[in-house]
Amino acid sequence: MSEIVEPTLQPIERMLEKMSVDTVFGPPVKEGDLTLIPVAEYAVGFAFGNCSCPSGEKCCQPVDQDGEASELPVECKECNSGGGGGGGMGRVVPRGFIKISAEGASYEPIINPTRIAIALFAMIGWSAFWLTIGIRALVKARN
């Protein structure tokens, strides 16, 4: 692996090792004939890049008279620098569990009552807003 890429990938690999269903729930649980296997939603995103110019090579980039970046003219000068950066995120969200027993297997979702209540209040507010707008429009139309 290249000298530039390896230091960038090490934190990503450590993060991916820590992100698992075990992080959220722990390992599957077995009690007699019943086994519960946790289920989680797993999402990751990364972006990174680098730019380097070996010492002694010419780097051509658009610059203006003040040395600021511009579209024209293109000026080539000796370069011995480089740089890079990146970022990433990840999340693991519990979604439910698989229940395995003598009767069979089934999936049991985890329902978040807070999210349901927030959605309900948002829907009530949205409906009240449009109902008020509709009533005002009817009253204005009659006058």
Secondary structure per residue as TSV (DSSP state, phi and psi in degrees):
chain	resnum	aa	ss	phi	psi
A	1	M	-	360.0	147.2
A	2	S	-	-70.9	158.0
A	3	E	T	-63.7	-30.2
A	4	I	T	-80.3	-40.8
A	5	V	H	-76.2	-37.9
A	6	E	H	-57.3	-48.8
A	7	P	H	-63.4	-27.6
A	8	T	H	-73.7	-38.4
A	9	L	H	-79.0	-24.0
A	10	Q	H	-59.1	-48.6
A	11	P	H	-64.3	-33.6
A	12	I	H	-65.6	-44.6
A	13	E	H	-63.3	-40.0
A	14	R	H	-63.5	-40.9
A	15	M	H	-64.9	-43.6
A	16	L	H	-65.0	-32.7
A	17	E	H	-65.5	-36.2
A	18	K	H	-80.6	-23.1
A	19	M	-	-89.4	107.9
A	20	S	S	-157.7	171.1
A	21	V	H	-63.3	-28.2
A	22	D	H	-64.7	-30.9
A	23	T	H	-63.8	-38.1
A	24	V	H	-83.5	-47.8
A	25	F	T	-109.8	-39.5
A	26	G	-	105.5	-178.3
A	27	P	S	-72.3	166.3
A	28	P	-	-56.0	147.7
A	29	V	E	-110.2	132.0
A	30	K	E	-122.9	125.6
A	31	E	E	-134.1	101.9
A	32	G	T	64.5	-124.0
A	33	D	T	-86.4	-7.4
A	34	L	E	-97.3	130.5
A	35	T	E	-125.9	131.7
A	36	L	E	-113.7	122.7
A	37	I	E	-112.0	119.3
A	38	P	E	-69.6	148.0
A	39	V	E	-126.3	132.9
A	40	A	E	-137.9	153.2
A	41	E	E	-89.2	133.1
A	42	Y	E	-124.3	122.9
A	43	A	E	-136.4	136.5
A	44	V	E	-137.3	154.2
A	45	G	E	-150.7	139.5
A	46	F	E	-140.3	150.6
A	47	A	E	-150.1	133.4
A	48	F	E	-160.0	161.0
A	49	G	E	-164.9	167.8
A	50	N	E	-151.0	165.1
A	51	C	E	-144.6	132.4
A	52	S	E	-142.5	152.5
A	53	C	-	-135.7	109.6
A	54	P	-	-58.0	146.3
A	55	S	T	-55.9	135.6
A	56	G	T	93.0	-16.1
A	57	E	E	-83.5	161.0
A	58	K	E	-92.9	131.6
A	59	C	E	-109.1	122.8
A	60	C	E	-103.1	123.0
A	61	Q	E	-146.4	147.6
A	62	P	E	-67.7	129.9
A	63	V	E	-139.1	151.6
A	64	D	-	-99.1	-171.4
A	65	Q	T	-62.8	-30.6
A	66	D	T	-86.1	2.2
A	67	G	S	85.9	4.4
A	68	E	-	-82.5	154.3
A	69	A	E	-66.7	138.4
A	70	S	E	-153.5	-177.8
A	71	E	E	-82.8	-38.2
A	72	L	E	-140.5	156.6
A	73	P	E	-80.0	167.7
A	74	V	E	-92.0	128.8
A	75	E	E	-118.8	131.9
A	76	C	E	-105.2	131.6
A	77	K	E	-141.5	162.3
A	78	E	E	-69.7	139.8
A	79	C	E	-131.9	143.9
A	80	N	-	-145.8	41.0
A	81	S	-	-134.1	175.2
A	82	G	E	-169.1	175.6
A	83	G	E	-170.0	174.1
A	84	G	E	-172.9	171.2
A	85	G	E	-170.5	171.2
A	86	G	E	-174.5	174.6
A	87	G	E	-161.4	165.2
A	88	G	E	-163.2	163.0
A	89	M	E	-148.0	158.8
A	90	G	E	-155.9	153.7
A	91	R	E	-150.7	149.4
A	92	V	E	-129.6	122.1
A	93	V	E	-120.0	129.0
A	94	P	E	-66.1	134.2
A	95	R	E	-118.4	-23.1
A	96	G	E	162.3	-160.9
A	97	F	E	-151.3	154.8
A	98	I	E	-98.8	125.7
A	99	K	E	-105.0	118.0
A	100	I	E	-115.4	122.1
A	101	S	E	-139.5	-176.1
A	102	A	T	-63.4	-28.1
A	103	E	T	-77.5	-15.8
A	104	G	E	137.3	-167.1
A	105	A	E	-118.1	143.9
A	106	S	E	-148.7	154.9
A	107	Y	E	-100.4	129.7
A	108	E	E	-116.0	108.6
A	109	P	E	-73.2	153.6
A	110	I	-	-92.9	120.3
A	111	I	-	-102.3	127.2
A	112	N	-	-96.0	103.9
A	113	P	H	-64.5	-27.2
A	114	T	H	-65.0	-44.1
A	115	R	H	-65.2	-36.4
A	116	I	H	-66.0	-43.1
A	117	A	H	-64.3	-42.1
A	118	I	H	-62.7	-43.3
A	119	A	H	-62.9	-39.9
A	120	L	H	-62.8	-48.1
A	121	F	H	-64.4	-37.5
A	122	A	H	-64.1	-41.5
A	123	M	H	-66.0	-40.9
A	124	I	H	-63.6	-44.7
A	125	G	H	-62.1	-44.0
A	126	W	H	-62.1	-44.4
A	127	S	H	-65.0	-43.2
A	128	A	H	-63.0	-39.8
A	129	F	H	-59.9	-51.1
A	130	W	H	-71.7	-30.9
A	131	L	H	-64.7	-43.6
A	132	T	H	-62.1	-44.9
A	133	I	H	-60.6	-43.4
A	134	G	H	-64.0	-43.5
A	135	I	H	-65.0	-43.6
A	136	R	H	-59.4	-41.5
A	137	A	H	-65.2	-39.2
A	138	L	H	-66.9	-41.1
A	139	V	H	-63.7	-43.2
A	140	K	H	-64.4	-37.6
A	141	A	H	-66.9	-32.0
A	142	R	H	-74.9	-29.3
A	143	N	-	-84.8	360.0
